Each structure stands twice: as C-alpha cells, then as structure tokens.
Amino acid sequence: MKVLVIGSGGREHTLAWKIRKSRWVNKVYCAPGNDGMEQVAKNVPIQADDIEGLLSFARENEIDLTVVGPEAPLALGIVNRFQSMGLKVFGPTKEAARLETSKSYAKRIMKKYGVPTARFQYFDEPGKAKKYIKDHGGPLVVKADGLAAGKGVFPCEDELEAIEAVDEINARFKQAGRRILVEEYLEGEEASILAFCDGKHIVPLETSQDHKRVFDLDRGPNTGGMGAYSPAPVVTEDISTSIYDEILLPTIKGMRKEKHPYKGILYAGLMITEKGPKVIEFNCRFGDPEAQAVIPRMATDIIKPLIACCDGTLDKVKFRWSRNRAVSVVMASDGYPGPYEKGHIITGLEKLEDMENVLVFYSGTRSDGEGNLHTNGGRVLCVTALDPDHQQATKMAYRAVRKIRFEGAHYRKDIGKKALLHLEDM
C-alpha cells in the first residue's frame, strides 16, 4: 500500500511512523511534512489546505489511503472531495467535522442527544457576551466558536478576566471569534479520549491526559498541548463505561440521526467531575500531543482500524495494547504560545539514539541542508518514553529531554505527576 499523511506536526510524524511499521505499507508520503520526518516518509511540498493539489497528487501517485492529520483540511471538506473522486480517505466529512469547527454546533448536538457537558450560552455580539458575564460573575470559561489552534479557550476565575477574554477573542481570532461561547466552569481533572468511528461502531483507544497550560501546575495561557501521558488513571473502569454509554455512543448515534455519520477519530476532551465525566470539547482528529503518547502503545497494526473506519467494518478489528505506559514531553520555543523566534540550531538528538524505548517526534523543525536541524515553530519536538512503570517512564522522558539543546527551549517539568497521585492510591 501507498499511504499519504496530511500535515506537518508531531501528530503526523507519529502517524507516519506507526503506519510505516505496517506489513501492508511499502511507501508513506507526508504533505507537507517537516524535515525531521524524512526517516519514515517522503515529504511532498503541498500544503495541508491545498485540497486540489493534494487530490491531484493522490490520483497521480495511486495513493491507496489518505490519512488527514490536522483540522483545517477537514473543515475545508477534503474528505468530501476525495470521496467524490472515489479515493479512500480517513477522517470525517466537512459536515461531521462541525463537532470541532463550531463549538456552538457541538453544544447543540450534545444538548439534543443528552450528552453531559457544561451549561453554556453563545453570543454573536461581544457586548451581549459581556453583559451575560456581568450578570452571572465568575468563574467562567470563555471560548472562540471556531478553529483557534487550541488557543481559543480561556478559563477565567472572575468577571474581569472573562471580559478581557471576550476582548482578546474579538481582536485575535477574527472569523473564529465571531461567535463567543460562555460556559460553566467545571471542577475536576481532565482526560482525553480518542475513539475510532466508522459511522456505526465506535472503539475507544487507551486513555490519556493532556497538559494545555504553558507552565507547571497548570499556569499561564492555553497552548496546543505541552505534554501528555497514557493511560490516565483518573479514568477508572466505571468512568470508562460512563464515557462510552453516556458520551461516545449517544454522539455517534446522534450524528447518524443528523444524517452526518461520523467516520475517523473522535476526540473527546473531558472533565472528570464529582458528578461524572462531562465534555469540554470535541475534536475531529487525533490529539497532539495525545497521539504521541497513545499511538506508540498500540500493538495492533494501525492500518487495520484506519481502513475499517473507511469501510464500516470497525467491529471486526481486534485491538491489542502494550503493557508500557507512555509519558510525552513537548519542547517548545521561548515565548510560545505568544511570539517566538525561529532558526535556533537543535543539538543533542544523536545522544538519544542509544536510549531504549525513547522516541522523538518532530513538529516545528527545519533542516538547513548542511546537516543541521533548526527550530521552525512554537512546539518543536515531543519526546516520548515507554516503560511498564509510570514513574520510570517519566524519568526516562526527562532524562532524554535534558540531552536536547536549542536556544530558548522551554518545557513543563511536571508532565505525568498527576498520574502518580492516583497510582499511589491504588
């Protein structure tokens, strides 16, 4: 098989790495990819939002399966376009992807089909959102309705902070911020659930927990994700059952009733509250960095579920998982998620080559053609360590991270610590 992976970040590197291990795959392309991914794939200089360019490449090169990584091409309808030409593509249609591209749409679906989530109101005018905030006070969560690269969510402790969030969304996110959601502030611990869907059947992957805030102890602004670990012990067996019965299954059944059957990966960002799991948000693709923690633990050949989701045969796939736990630490540029510099040389990666069960997934990187790798984005690298013992996996990940150098490198130093609190009680 020849497989095309669309995207250029750590998520796509992880997917390409896993896909290349399949016994059925002999060639993997990434569009556009990044210069750190060339060990597992051939990069193609076509941007992820160039739908017609990607379509032409897939047809000319007889691609057997296209796997869509980021949300932007899904929002543009890449799945609809590829399917219209008879090509096999993994991901939801433009209509089904509205679960991510419009938070107000997702909220309406959850309300209609009884999926537990935070109470909410949405506003098309900033002034009305501010009035609602003044009437209700904090704490609240303020969100941009559209796609904002994981940076459009503002947990606010008080009324003033919430009003400032409305102003920032209005100024910063343009189209994505034209509609603003104001939500109940949920108390609890977060967890991420990724699930394969084929329109009728849904199979959750192993659990994980993301770390959105840029600084330790969940401080600072939200980012695309500063690290993750898998599994997440906060999700007990009973909670897993609740998630499947009360969240995943009603959502998939609801989308079928809406005549937009959901195929691909459904990402449920959850808050585990005292009253049970509630949905914070849905995403329509693999999480980043959750993918870097979950996919390396998958013992099943990933091509099987990818194809099954396209063909409607997911119920025939048997999943196997490694006993290893995974801890993934993101190394970011100084200043991220705000302005940051590019072009700093990355050193020390060769020191990780002899470290067993340590993986490095590239995101914001660029080669200078002379053997040097440079920073080229906010999130630069994601280091994943695997071990049956969570504490040992954490130590391995940070031992590896400390071997890598680039000017202004920033990373959280508490990834995985929340899991230890649960494991100590077991």
C-alpha positions, 0 to 999 in steps of 0.5 A: 500500500501507498499511504499519504499523511496530511500535515506537518506536526508531531501528530503526523510524524507519529502517524507516519511512523506507526503506519510505516511499521505496517506489513501492508505499507511499502511507501508513506508520503507526508504533505507537507511534512517537516524535515525531521520526518524524512526517516519514515516518509517522503515529504511532498511540498503541498500544503495541508489546505491545498485540497486540489493539489493534494487530490491531484497528487493522490490520483497521480501517485495511486495513493491507496489511503489518505490519512488527514492529520490536522483540522483545517483540511477537514473543515475545508471538506477534503474528505468530501472531495476525495470521496467524490473522486472515489479515493479512500480517505480517513477522517470525517466529512466537512459536515461531521467535522462541525463537532470541532469547527463550531463549538456552538454546533457541538453544544447543540448536538450534545444538548439534543442527544443528552450528552453531559457537558457544561451549561453554556450560552453563545453570543454573536455580539461581544457586548451581549457576551459581556453583559451575560458575564456581568450578570452571572460573575465568575468563574467562567470559561470563555471560548472562540466558536471556531478553529483557534489552534487550541488557543481559543479557550480561556478559563477565567476565575472572575468577571474581569478576566472573562471580559478581557477574554471576550476582548482578546477573542474579538481582536485575535481570532477574527472569523473564529471569534465571531461567535463567543461561547460562555460556559460553566466552569467545571471542577475536576481533572481532565482526560482525553479520549480518542475513539475510532468511528466508522459511522456505526461502531465506535472503539475507544483507544487507551486513555490519556491526559493532556497538559494545555497550560504553558507552565507547571501546575497548570499556569499561564495561557492555553497552548496546543498541548505541552505534554501528555501521558497514557493511560490516565488513571483518573479514568477508572473502569466505571468512568470508562463505561460512563464515557462510552454509554453516556458520551461516545455512543449517544454522539455517534448515534446522534450524528447518524440521526443528523444524517452526518455519520461520523467516520475517523477519530473522535476526540473527546476532551473531558472533565472528570467531575464529582458528578461524572465525566462531562465534555469540554470539547470535541475534536475531529482528529487525533490529539497532539500531543495525545497521539504521541503518547497513545499511538506508540502503545498500540500493538495492533497494526494501525492500518487495520482500524484506519481502513475499517473506519473507511469501510464500516467494518470497525467491529471486526478489528481486534485491538491489542495494547502494550503493557508500557505506559507512555509519558510525552514531553513537548519542547517548545520555543521561548515565548510560545504560545505568544511570539517566538523566534525561529532558526535556533540550531537543535543539538543533542538528538544523536545522544538519544539514539542509544536510549531504549524505548525513547522516541522523538517526534518532530513538529516545528523543525527545519533542516538547513541542508548542511546537516543541521536541524533548526527550530521552525515553530512554537512546539518543536519536538515531543519526546516520548518514553515507554516503560511498564512503570509510570514513574520510570517512564517519566524519568526516562522522558526527562532524562532524554529531554535534558540531552536536547539543546536549542536556544530558548527551549522551554518545557513543563517539568511536571508532565505525568505527576498527576498520574502518580497521585492516583497510582499511589492510591491504588 
